């Protein structure tokens, strides 16, 4: 590649990114998942489109897809709140394993008996489409007001179920007879255990180091956080464990560790996640040949119907039976099994391994993902309203950013008071911050001033709070409690709950 070629590549890449960014606004207004727009961009650039680019490298697509999925899982883990998924962690784990097994079996049976595919091909398709896509779930669910338990369970499931599905697809795509079911189960359990141990260890060590070492520039924190998450994936994969589970758990530990400059880190990770999604979907759009999809539309619709109407609901009900989940939530979770780029990427594994009829498998998976994502994504808000599932009215949480003051052995907290916060109308002395912390500056309407004890806070204010290391967490807890419960938070419970809840 010459410098001239590099210039052309940079120009083309920047234009594609700009078009994709503009398409996000269109997709958000229309309610369509953005992945469909990105796939469309790739198809327009492909051999049957206006660009005329002939791209057939399935192995390169698989490698880039894996790398993009690592970034997407890291971004999703950083945004997962531990308090939301902790109560549903066992249910999400069972859903990611048992639910996948039920879905694979039922979908494969439908593909074999209704479409006439050989058992190996049917099992591959069943395994490929049984994994919910992290990118699709994270992007869609965080825009829909759902109960915390439902959102936490779906997000955790999408972060966990990639690991067993990858093992199954690789096993079914390997030349020779498929291993006995108990061998596959043992491999899945072992890889999940290794990946979980490495992910939790790397995440804890990384968060401890970032809390105790002050880096010279705030821009280094986002880089360090993402590097730690990616390192967890690499270590997990090299140890023959589940790298995907490792990166998700490591990122989740980091995301709940109250690290310095956290809003900047979240923004950086979110930007990387968007780039990964755009690149992955555009590349998958390039790989597909649209005129070859026609013959596989009907099989894809039939298999997708079996998956969506029978396999997914059965997997959800069977997995959640011991947990007594209400039927309304089970119904929503059955419909919210969103597919995205992950099944299409996994469909490249049999292509690389030379399995018979791999192009047909890829085409069926591609059509299934596009059609049923187009059907399920926009209808999720409607279904949630019909099922009367919503979070209720809650006070908006504060945005608190922390910067370490190494020489003072303290932290500078930047607190933003959003609309809906019950800190509005509270005086500085009514905050009752712990000894060793104090509000040192208030920024209001482009004007900053040192507050008095009787200064009344307002929505839109930004506060600078200095807190020493021993009381930093207590100061943050108190600020969040006042933000949720107002000046009577101490009487109504530390979370600002009502008197009855206290």
N, C-alpha and C positions, 0 to 999 in steps of 0.2 A: 504494500500500500504506500503510495506516494503522499506528499503533503497536499497535492491537489485532490486526491481521492478522499483524504481526511476532511478537507474543507467541504466537499460535497456531502460526505456522510454527516458532518455536524449540522449543515444546513437542513438536510432532510430530517434528521432526528429532532432538531428544534422545532421545525414546522409541524411534525407529527405530534410532538408534545403539546404545542400550542393549540392545535385542533382538538386534541384529547381533553385538554383543560377546559376549553370552551364547551365541549360536549358534556362535561360534568354538569354545567348549569342547565343544559337542555334536559338531561336525564333526570336531574333532581326535580325540575318543574313538572315533567311528564310522569314521574313515578317509576320510570324504567330503570333497572339496574344498569350502571354505567358500563359493565362488562360487555353488554350487547353492542354498545356504541363502539367500543374498542375493537371487538371482533369484526364489526362492519368496516372499520378503517383498514384493518389488515386485509380483509377480503377485497376491498376496493383497490388496494395496492398490489394484490396478488395477480396470478397468471390470468384469471378470468376477468379481472377488473381493469381500471384505467391505468394503473401503474405498470402492469405487465411483468411484475417481478416473479420469476420462476424459482420457488423455494421448496425444497423437498427434504431437507436435512432433519429427520426426526430425532436423531441423537443429539444434535445441537439444541433443538427445541426442548428436549427433555432436560438437558443440563441447565440451560437458562431458566427453564420453568422451575426446577428445584431451587435454584438460587433465589428466584423471585418469591417462591413460597416461603423460604426461610425469612425473608424480610417482612412478608405479610404476616406471618405468624408472630414474629417479634413485635411488630407494631400492634397486633391484636392483643398479645400478652401484656404489653405495657399499658394498654387501656382497660384491661380487665380488673375490676375492683374485687379484692379478696373478700370483702364483707358481703358481696352479692353472690359469689360462687361457693363460699365456704359451706353454707347450709345445704347446697345441692351437689356438692362434689361427688359423693358416692353415687347419686342417681345419674350424674353426667358420665361418670366412669362406666357404669353398667350400660348406659345408652350407647356409649362409644364402642363397646365390645359386643355385648349381646344384641343390641339393636342392629349393628352392622352384620352380624352373623345371620340373623333372621332375614334381613333385607337381601343379603347375597343369595341365600337359598331360595327365597320366593321369587326374586327377579330372575335368577338363572333358570328356574323351572319354567317360568313364563316364556323366556327367550327360547328354551329348548322345545317345549310342547306347542307353543303358539306360532313361533316363527320358523322352527325347524333347524335352529343352529345346533352344531355339535356341542357336546357337554363342555369341552374345554373352552370353546368360544363363548358359550353361554355363561360359564362361571367367571370368565374374564370380564365380560360386560357387567355381570351382577356385582362383582367386586369393585369395578371402576366407578360405577354410578352410585354406589351405596355410601360414599363418603360425602358429607356435607362440606361445602366449600367455605373456608375461613374468610376469604375476601368478600364473598357475597353475603355471608351472615353478618360480618362486622359492619359492612357498609349499609346494609338494609335495616338491621335490627336497631342500630343506634339512632335511627331517624324515627322509629316508631315508639310511642309511649306505652311500654308494656310493664307488667309487674317485674320487680327485680329478680324474683325466682325464675321466671320464664326466660328472661334475657340471659341471666347467669348460666342457666342450664344449657341453653342453645350455644352460647359462646364457648363454654367449656367443652361441650361435645365436639364442636367444629375444630377446636384446638387439639383434642385428644384422638379423634377417629382417623386422622390421616395415617397414623403409625400402623394399626392393624391392617388397614386397606392396602397400604404399600406392600406389606409382607405377603398378603394374599395374592395380589396381582403378580408380583415377582414369582411366587410359587406356581401359579397357574400358567405363567408364560415361559417357564423353564422347560427345555426339551426333556422328554422322558415322562414316566408316570408321575402323577401328582402324589405328594406325600400323604400319609395317613392323617386323618383329621386331628388326632391327639398330638401328633408331631407338630402340626401347624399351630395348634393351641399353645403348646409348650414354647415354641419359638416366639409367638406373639407376647406371651406373658414375660418371657425373659427379656426381650428387647424393650418392652415397656418399662420393666423394672430398672434396667440399666439406664435407659433414657431419663426416667424420672429422677433417679439418684444423682446422675450427672447434672441435670438441669437445675435441681434444687441446690446442689452444692455450689455450682458455678454462680448461680444467682445470688446466694447468700454471701459468698466471698466477695463478689463484685460490688454488691451494695455496701458491705462493711467497709471496703476500701474507699469507695467514693464518698462515704460519709465522714471518713477520718482523714482524708488527704485533700487538701485544698489545691485544686489545679490553677495554674496562672491565668487562664482565660475561660470565660463562661462557655465559649463555643466548643471547648474540649469535652465538656460533660456529655452532650449528645453523642459525640463520636465514641467516647468511652463506653457508654451504655449500649449502643448498637454493636460495638465490637465484642463486648462481653457476651451478648445474646448470640451472635454468630459463632463465637468460640464454643459456646455450649452445644450448638448443633454439630460442629465439626468434631468435638471430643466425643459426643454421643455416637455419631456415625462411625468414627474410627474404632470405638470400643465395641462395635457390633451391637449397639443399642439403637433406640429410636431417636435419631437426631431431631426429628420434627417435634416430638414431645419434649425433648430437652430444651430446645430454643423457646418453646411456648412457656414452659414452667420457669425457666431462667428469667425471661422477660416479665412474667407475672410477678416474680419475687422483686425484681428491680422496680417495677411499676408501683409496688405498694410499700416501698422502703423510704418514702419521703426524702428523696435525693435533692441536692442543691440544684437550682435553676431548672426545676421540673417542667414548667410550661414550655421553655425553650426546647427541652429534650422531646416532649410530646409533639411539638410542632415539627421538629426535624424528622422524627420517626414517621409521622403522618405523611410528610412530603416524600420520604423514601418509599413508603408503602404505596403511594399513588404512582410513583415512577415504576415500581415493580409491577403493579397491576397493568399499567398502560403497556409497558414493554412486553409482558407475558401474553396479554390478550391480542395485541397487534401481531406478535409472532405466530400465535396459534391461528389467527385469521389468515396469515400468509401461507401457512402450511396446508390449509384445506383447499380443495379444488371444488368450487361450487357446482359445476355441471355434473360432477360425480355423485352428488348428494341425492339426486332425484330418486334413484332406485331404492334408497335406504330411508326415505321419509316415513313410509308406512310401518316398517319394522321398528323404527325409532319411536313413533307415536304409540304403538302397542306396548313396547317394553316400558316406556315412560309411564303409561297408564297403569300398568301392573305395579311399577315402583311407587308411584305417587298415591294410588288409591288403595292398594293392598299391602305391599311390602313395608313401606314406611310406617303406616299406622299400626300394623302388627308388631313391628319392631319396637315402636314407642310403647304400646300397651304392655307387651311382654316384659320390657325392661323396667318400666315404672310401676309394675304391679305391686312389688313389696313396699313402695314408697307412698302409696295412697295419694297420688296426684289427682286433683279434680279433673273431671272429664273435659271441661272447657279448655284447660291448659294443655291436656293431652291432644285435643283436636288441633289447637293452634300449632303445637310442636310438630304434629304430623304434617301439617301443611307447610311449615317453615323449614323443611329439610331442603334448603336451597343448594343447587348445584352451580358450579362455575368453572373456572379454569382448571381446578384440580383434577376432575374426571378426564378432561381432555388431555392434560399432561400425562396422567397415568395411562391413557390409551396409547401413548407413544412407546410404553415399555414393551408390549408384544410386537410392535413394529421393529424396534431395535433388536429384539430377540428372534425375529424371523418366524413368528407364529403364523399359521395359515390364515388367510382372509383378514389380515391385519388392517388393510385399508377399509374393509367393510366395517370392522369393529370401530375404527376411528370415526368413520362417517356417521354411524348410528349414534355413537356417543355425542358427537358434535351437534347433530340435529336435536337429539333429546335434550341436551343442555340448553340450547337456544330456545326451543319451543316452551319447555316447562319453566325456565327462568322467566320468560316473557309472560307466562300465565301466573306463576306463583308470586313473584316479587311485587307487582302492582296491586295484587288482591290481598296481600297480608294486612294492610291497615283496615280495609273493609271488614275482613274476617275478625280482626281484633275488636272492632266496634260492635259487630253482631254478637260476639261472644261476651261482650261487656267486660273486656279485660283492659284495665288501665291502671296507672300507678296512683291515681288520686292526686289531690293538691298537696304539694310539698314545697317548703321554702327552698329557694335556690341556695346551693352551697357556695361557699366562698372560694375564690381562686387565690391560693397562697403560694408564693414562690420564695425559696430560701437561697441565700447566698452566704457561704461560710466566711467568718471573720477570724482568720487563723490566729493572729496575734492577740486578739481580745478573747479568744476561746468562746466565741459566741456566733450567732447567726443574725443576719438582717432579713427579716421577713417582709415581703411585699404582698399586701393584702388588698384585693379588689372587692368592693361591695357591689354585687350585681343587682339587677331588678329582681324583686321578689324576696330579697334578703330581709330578715327581721332585725338585722343590726341597724336598719334605718330608724332614726329617732332615739338611739341609745347614746348616752353621754360617755365620755372617755372613762370617767371614774366608775361608771356602771359596768364596764367590761370586767373589772375585778381580775386583772391579769395576775399571774403568780409573781412573787418577789423575784427580781432578777430579769424582769421584762418590762418594757414600757413602749407606748406609742410616741415616737420621736418626731414624726412629720405627717401632715395630711395634705394631699394634693386634691384640690377641688376646682373644677372648671378652669384648668390651666393656671391655677394660682396655688402656691404652696405656702404653708404656714405651720408654725409650731403650736400644737393644740394646748388648750388649758384643760384642767380636769373636768370643767363644765361644758366643753365643746361638744355639740350634738352632731353625730355622724349622719350622713345622708347617702342615699343610693348614688352610685357613680363615684364615690370617694375612693381614693387609693391611700392606704396607710403604710407607713414604714415602721415596723416594730423590731426593736432590738431585743434579743433574748439570749441569755447565756446557755451554754451546752446543757447543763443539768435540767433546765426548765423549758427547753425549746419545745419538746413534744407536749408538755402540759399547756404551754401558751397556745399552741396550735389547736389543741382539743378545746380549750376555752373559747377561742375565737370562733371555731366552727359551731360550738354549742350555742353561742349568742346569735350567730348568723341564722340558726334554725329555730331557736326558741325565744330570742329577744332578751330583754334585760332580766326576765324571770327564769332564764335557763337553769340557773342553779337550783331553783325550787321545783322546776318541772322535769328534772332529770338531765343528765349530762348531754344527751342527744337532742335536747329541746323538744322532747315528746310531750304529749298532753299529760295532765295530772293523773288521769286514769291509767295511762301506760306506766307512769312512774310508780 
